[in-house]
């Protein structure tokens, strides 16, 4: 292995460490606790080393968002691939999305709530974000219905899931009816 290859590998490992540490800190204490100073202390590198990887917190949030979007896409595909029919797939998709949001609140915020400097619904949208949307579209296009654009339907269903996730987390919806909300969403919006 050449010196150049070793340095590239070490740089990639440091970047993964920064992202993993930021994610862990955000999940434990919230995004306000994620500062370059705290990250530098936790990973035992200087702040200038952090800045050689990311220009600031915004880029770190973006990196966490991209990693989280890839994980979400994989989880959605795994859940829907195990289902036998469209209704079961859409139900599995909805449950998995909401479970991901509940289990990973800081990552979910990085993807959908915080400014990570990432473009959404544009030409230059990063591939992991496009793939997360594609994971929704793959299942929801089966139940879109005649005369309805699959992408538009997916955006609407996704907005409903996002609303359920954020309102439930904020304590605005009673937690006891979560499953009934999923059933209602699948039955009425997806009409499966």
C-alpha positions in Angstrom: 0.0 0.0 0.0 1.4 3.4 -1.0 1.7 6.3 1.4 -1.0 8.1 -0.6 -3.4 5.2 -0.3 -2.8 4.9 3.4 -3.5 8.6 3.9 -6.7 8.4 1.9 -7.8 5.4 4.0 -7.0 7.2 7.3 -8.8 10.3 6.1 -11.9 8.2 5.2 -11.7 6.5 8.6 -11.5 9.8 10.4 -14.5 11.1 8.4 -16.5 8.0 9.4 -15.5 8.6 13.0 -16.6 12.2 12.9 -20.0 11.3 11.4 -20.6 8.4 13.8 -19.6 10.5 16.8 -21.8 13.4 15.8 -24.7 11.0 15.2 -24.2 9.4 18.6 -23.9 12.7 20.4 -27.0 14.1 18.6 -29.1 11.0 19.5 -28.0 11.2 23.1 -28.2 15.0 23.7 -29.7 16.6 20.7 -28.2 18.5 17.8 -27.5 21.6 20.0 -24.9 19.5 21.8 -23.0 18.7 18.6 -20.2 21.3 18.3 -16.8 21.0 16.7 -15.2 21.5 20.1 -17.1 18.6 21.6 -16.6 16.4 18.6 -12.8 17.2 18.6 -12.7 16.2 22.3 -14.6 13.0 21.8 -12.6 11.8 18.8 -9.3 13.1 20.2 -8.4 15.2 17.2 -8.0 18.9 17.0 -10.7 21.2 15.7 -8.5 22.0 12.6 -8.6 18.3 11.7 -12.4 18.4 11.9 -12.5 21.5 9.7 -10.2 19.7 7.2 -13.1 17.2 6.7 -16.2 19.4 7.1 -16.5 23.2 6.9 -18.8 23.2 9.9 -21.8 21.6 11.6 -24.0 22.1 8.6 -21.8 19.7 6.5 -21.7 17.2 9.4 -25.5 17.3 9.6 -25.6 16.7 5.8 -23.2 13.7 6.1 -25.4 12.2 8.9 -28.5 12.8 6.7 -27.0 11.0 3.7 -26.0 8.1 5.9 -29.4 8.0 7.5 -31.2 8.2 4.1 -29.3 5.2 2.9 -30.2 3.3 6.1 -33.9 4.3 5.7 -34.0 3.2 2.1 -32.5 -0.2 3.0 -34.9 -0.7 5.9 -37.9 0.2 3.7 -36.8 -2.2 1.0 -36.2 -5.0 3.5 -39.6 -4.5 5.0 -41.5 -4.4 1.7 -39.7 -7.2 0.1 -40.9 -9.6 2.8 -44.6 -8.7 2.1 -46.8 -10.8 -0.3 -49.3 -8.3 -1.6 -49.6 -4.5 -2.2 -51.6 -3.8 1.0 -49.1 -5.6 3.1 -46.2 -3.9 1.4 -47.7 -0.4 1.9 -48.5 -1.2 5.5 -44.9 -2.5 6.1 -43.6 0.6 4.4 -45.6 2.9 6.6 -44.7 1.1 9.8 -41.0 0.9 8.9 -40.9 4.6 8.1 -42.5 5.6 11.4 -40.3 3.1 13.4 -37.2 4.5 11.7 -38.2 8.1 12.7 -39.0 7.0 16.3 -35.8 5.0 16.7 -33.5 7.6 15.1 -34.9 11.0 16.0 -31.6 12.9 15.5 -30.9 11.2 12.2 -34.5 11.8 11.1 -34.1 15.5 11.9 -30.9 15.6 10.0 -32.6 14.2 6.9 -35.8 16.2 7.0 -35.8 19.0 9.5 -32.3 20.5 9.7 -30.2 22.4 7.2 -27.5 20.0 6.1 -26.9 22.0 2.9 -28.5 19.3 0.8 -30.7 19.9 -2.2 -34.1 18.1 -2.2 -36.2 17.4 -5.3 -33.7 18.9 -7.7 -31.2 17.8 -10.3 -28.3 18.0 -7.8 -30.1 16.0 -5.0 -27.5 13.6 -3.6 -28.1 10.0 -4.6 -28.9 8.6 -1.1 -31.8 11.1 -0.8 -33.0 10.1 -4.3 -32.8 6.5 -3.3 -34.8 7.0 -0.1 -37.5 8.5 -2.2 -37.2 5.7 -4.8 -37.7 3.2 -2.0 -41.0 4.8 -1.2 -42.0 5.2 -4.9 -41.3 1.5 -5.7 -44.0 0.3 -3.3 -46.4 3.2 -3.6 -46.5 3.2 -7.4 -48.3 -0.2 -7.2 -51.3 1.5 -5.5 -51.2 5.0 -7.1 -54.4 4.5 -9.1 -55.5 5.5 -12.6 -54.8 9.0 -13.7 -52.6 9.8 -10.6 -48.9 10.6 -11.1 -46.9 8.1 -9.0 -44.3 10.7 -7.9 -47.0 13.1 -6.7 -48.9 10.3 -4.9 -45.6 9.3 -3.2 -44.9 12.8 -2.1 -48.4 13.1 -0.6 -48.1 9.7 1.2 -44.7 10.6 2.4 -46.0 14.0 3.7 -48.6 12.2 5.7 -46.0 9.8 7.2 -43.8 12.7 8.0 -46.7 14.5 9.7 -47.5 11.5 11.7 -43.8 11.0 12.7 -43.3 14.6 13.8 -46.6 15.2 15.5 -46.3 11.9 17.4 -42.8 12.7 18.5 -43.9 16.2 19.6 -46.6 14.7 21.8 -49.4 16.2 19.6 -51.0 12.9 18.9 -52.0 10.3 21.4 -49.5 7.3 21.2 -52.2 4.7 21.7 -53.7 5.2 18.2 -50.5 4.8 16.2 -51.5 1.5 14.6 -55.0 2.8 13.7 -53.4 5.8 12.0 -51.3 3.5 9.8 -54.3 1.4 8.9 -56.3 4.6 8.1 -53.5 6.0 6.0 -53.2 2.7 4.1 -57.0 2.2 3.7 -58.0 5.7 2.8 -55.0 7.3 1.1 -53.5 4.3 -0.6 -57.0 2.7 -0.9 -55.6 -0.8 -0.8 
